[in-house]
Amino acid sequence: MASVDAAGHSLTYEWLAGDAAKPTLVFLHEGLGSIRQWRDFPARVAQATGCRALVYDRYGYGQSDVLQEKRRAVRFMHDEALGTLPDLLSKLKIKTPILVGHSDGASISLIYAGAHPVRGVAVMAPHVFIEKICIDSISKIRNGFEESGLPERLGRYHRDVRKTFYGWADVWLDPEFERWDIRDDFLPRISAPLLAIQGQDDEYGTLAQLDEISAT
């Protein structure tokens, strides 16, 4: 894997081969995800579309720089979409990509697409506002984290599994985060084709997320 400095942090990334004349797919992983946790999904999408693809570990995840702050800012997804991602794409010479995001990565994709030109956006389990089911699920996981097998499982993918986990869980459980919302500021400004997918039994979100996207 290679690395690049973006927004002051070293980020690990990988290229998947494809036709350089086609749009580039950029994959943005979930809240506790990483390059390796995508498994073969990006490669399968790249092969099916013929597009080249970029997968990368966000700051604090995978093999990228370990989170240094005591906790992330409530606007961390805005910071990623409006600061780090544009810098990363510029450094890697990617213009008007197709963004493919999951969970937190989906929200980052939507924010970016509401502020920058893209060829398209595909999001899975996006968050456009905060639902109680999500907060309750994260609270439950955080309370039992140390006694579960999760530290060992996640530790196979992240340089510092506890900083990764608590950096994610603690900001989501910050009372200020309950007001996080991108429905008015970013969704109306997305003009590219948008595919949104939500599982019916997802413990972190409901079909209300898709309803809000389609109503915009």
C-alpha positions in Angstrom: 0.0 0.0 0.0 1.1 3.6 -0.7 0.6 6.7 1.4 0.0 10.4 0.7 -0.2 13.4 3.0 -3.6 15.0 3.0 -4.8 17.8 5.4 -1.7 17.2 7.5 -2.0 13.4 7.9 -0.4 10.4 6.2 -3.2 8.4 4.6 -2.8 4.9 3.3 -4.4 4.1 -0.1 -4.5 1.5 -2.9 -5.4 1.7 -6.6 -7.5 -0.8 -8.4 -6.8 -1.0 -12.1 -9.3 0.2 -14.7 -9.9 2.3 -17.7 -8.3 5.7 -17.1 -10.7 7.3 -19.6 -13.6 6.4 -17.4 -14.6 8.2 -14.1 -12.6 7.1 -11.0 -14.5 5.3 -8.2 -13.5 6.5 -4.8 -14.6 4.3 -1.9 -15.2 5.8 1.6 -15.4 3.2 4.4 -17.8 3.0 7.3 -17.2 4.4 10.8 -15.0 1.5 12.0 -13.9 0.5 8.5 -10.7 0.4 6.5 -9.3 -0.7 3.2 -9.1 -4.3 4.2 -12.6 -4.4 5.6 -14.1 -3.7 2.2 -12.8 -7.2 1.3 -13.2 -7.7 -2.4 -16.2 -5.4 -2.9 -14.3 -2.5 -4.5 -12.5 -4.9 -6.9 -15.7 -6.4 -8.0 -17.3 -3.0 -8.6 -14.2 -1.9 -10.5 -14.3 -5.0 -12.6 -18.0 -4.8 -13.3 -17.8 -1.1 -14.4 -14.3 -1.1 -16.0 -13.5 2.0 -13.9 -10.3 2.3 -11.9 -10.9 2.7 -8.2 -9.3 4.3 -5.1 -9.7 2.8 -1.6 -8.1 4.6 1.3 -8.0 4.6 5.1 -9.2 7.8 6.6 -7.2 9.5 9.4 -7.4 7.5 12.5 -8.3 4.3 10.7 -6.6 1.3 9.2 -2.9 1.9 8.5 -3.2 5.7 8.2 -2.0 8.0 10.9 -3.3 7.1 14.4 -5.8 9.6 15.8 -3.9 12.1 18.0 -6.8 14.2 19.3 -8.5 13.2 22.6 -11.7 13.1 20.6 -13.0 14.0 17.2 -14.9 17.2 16.6 -18.7 17.0 16.1 -18.2 18.3 12.6 -15.6 15.5 11.8 -17.6 14.4 8.7 -17.8 17.9 7.4 -14.1 18.3 8.0 -13.4 15.1 6.1 -15.6 16.0 3.2 -14.7 19.7 2.9 -11.0 19.5 3.9 -9.3 16.1 3.7 -11.1 14.6 0.8 -10.6 17.5 -1.6 -6.9 17.6 -0.7 -6.5 13.8 -1.2 -8.2 14.0 -4.6 -6.0 16.9 -5.6 -2.8 15.1 -4.6 -3.8 12.0 -6.5 -5.0 14.0 -9.5 -8.6 12.7 -9.4 -11.3 15.0 -10.9 -15.1 14.7 -10.7 -15.1 11.1 -9.2 -17.9 8.7 -8.5 -18.1 8.4 -4.7 -19.1 5.1 -3.2 -19.6 5.5 0.6 -20.9 3.3 3.4 -22.3 4.7 6.7 -20.1 7.6 7.8 -18.4 7.3 4.5 -21.7 7.7 2.8 -22.4 10.9 4.8 -19.0 12.3 3.8 -19.8 11.5 0.2 -23.0 13.4 0.3 -21.5 16.4 1.9 -18.7 16.4 -0.6 -21.1 16.1 -3.5 -23.1 19.0 -2.1 -20.0 21.2 -2.3 -18.0 19.9 -5.3 -18.7 18.5 -8.8 -18.9 14.7 -9.0 -20.0 12.3 -11.7 -22.2 10.3 -9.4 -22.7 9.2 -5.8 -23.6 5.7 -4.5 -24.3 5.5 -0.7 -25.1 2.6 1.5 -26.7 3.2 4.9 -26.2 7.0 4.8 -26.8 9.3 7.7 -28.4 12.6 6.8 -29.7 13.3 10.3 -29.3 11.5 13.7 -31.8 8.8 14.6 -32.3 7.4 18.2 -31.8 3.8 16.9 -28.3 4.7 15.9 -27.3 6.4 19.2 -28.8 3.5 21.2 -26.9 0.9 19.2 -23.6 2.8 19.5 -24.1 3.3 23.2 -24.7 -0.5 23.7 -21.6 -1.4 21.7 -19.5 1.1 23.6 -20.6 -0.1 27.0 -19.7 -3.7 26.2 -16.7 -3.1 24.0 -13.9 -4.2 26.3 -15.6 -7.4 27.3 -16.6 -8.3 23.7 -14.4 -9.9 21.1 -14.5 -6.7 19.1 -11.1 -5.3 20.1 -9.4 -8.4 18.8 -11.4 -8.5 15.6 -10.9 -4.9 14.8 -7.3 -5.0 15.9 -6.5 -7.0 12.8 -7.2 -3.9 10.7 -6.3 -0.8 12.7 -3.0 0.4 14.1 -4.5 1.5 17.4 -7.9 -0.2 17.8 -8.9 1.6 20.9 -8.2 5.1 19.6 -10.1 4.1 16.4 -13.1 2.7 18.3 -13.4 5.4 21.0 -12.7 8.1 18.5 -15.7 7.0 16.6 -18.1 6.0 19.5 -17.4 9.0 21.7 -18.2 11.7 19.1 -21.4 9.9 18.0 -22.5 9.9 21.7 -21.6 13.5 22.3 -24.9 15.3 23.1 -24.0 18.0 20.6 -23.9 15.4 17.9 -27.7 14.9 18.2 -28.2 18.1 16.2 -25.9 17.0 13.3 -27.9 17.3 10.1 -27.1 17.8 6.4 -30.6 17.9 4.9 -30.8 21.6 4.4 -27.2 22.6 3.8 -25.9 19.9 1.4 -28.6 17.5 0.0 -30.3 20.2 -2.0 -27.0 21.1 -3.7 -26.3 17.6 -5.1 -27.0 17.7 -8.8 -25.2 14.4 -9.8 -27.0 11.1 -10.2 -27.5 9.5 -6.7 -28.1 5.9 -5.7 -29.0 5.4 -2.0 -29.4 2.0 -0.3 -30.6 1.2 3.2 -31.2 -2.2 4.8 -34.5 -2.8 6.5 -32.9 -4.4 9.6 -30.0 -2.0 10.0 -29.4 -1.3 13.7 -27.9 2.1 12.9 -30.5 3.6 10.7 -33.9 3.3 9.1 -35.6 4.0 5.7 -36.3 7.5 7.0 -32.8 8.4 5.8 -33.8 7.5 2.3 -37.1 9.2 2.6 -35.3 12.4 3.5 -32.9 12.1 0.5 -35.6 11.4 -2.0 -37.7 14.4 -0.6 -34.9 16.8 -1.3 
